[in-house]
């Protein structure tokens, strides 16, 4: 019997290397999720070519064509629903959604961030890590809540910060970890091993 796969939309703004990691893992028959749509707010995002190469449906919702954050969010919401998406993976998506959109998709939207949250939120993350002198950084997959980079943590992987690291060398090392951690977190969710409950990430078998 074939189990129903979780229908996922991946939202990007750029290079799409995390999208590629998700495309690769979703291409395997046994993976419990499938990508039904790739959405970019940037018309020439490199990741769109990755989606097309994998024969995935794509949509461009250019935020510059919308008068307000809410009207952009409504357009994204409609496209996702029309595509039958049940779950959203943000993968280098550089727009902040309104609280209303986040509430609509509460527990059904995750993000990957290139630091060990709650350290180093926002942008210039690797610059922040190097300036702070931390010896470890890494990546975090978390549920999205209205507060930026603050949602319940699903998975993290750490990587060393080495003497002489630049933001670029550290970013490359963290990115390798991201490409393993994001598929793993999505697998856990699609298998029902973790879910969003009462504002936290609840793992199967875990006492509340
Ligand atoms: C990644 O470092 C991700 O953690 C951050 O933005 C970057 C996107 O890279 N949110 P890519 O577009 O997936 O290559």
Boltz pocket constraint, residues with backbone or C-beta under 6 A from the ligand:
constraints:
  - pocket:
      binder: B
      contacts: [[A, 12], [A, 14], [A, 15], [A, 16], [A, 17], [A, 18], [A, 19], [A, 47], [A, 91], [A, 92], [A, 93], [A, 112], [A, 113], [A, 114], [A, 175], [A, 178]]
      max_distance: 6.0
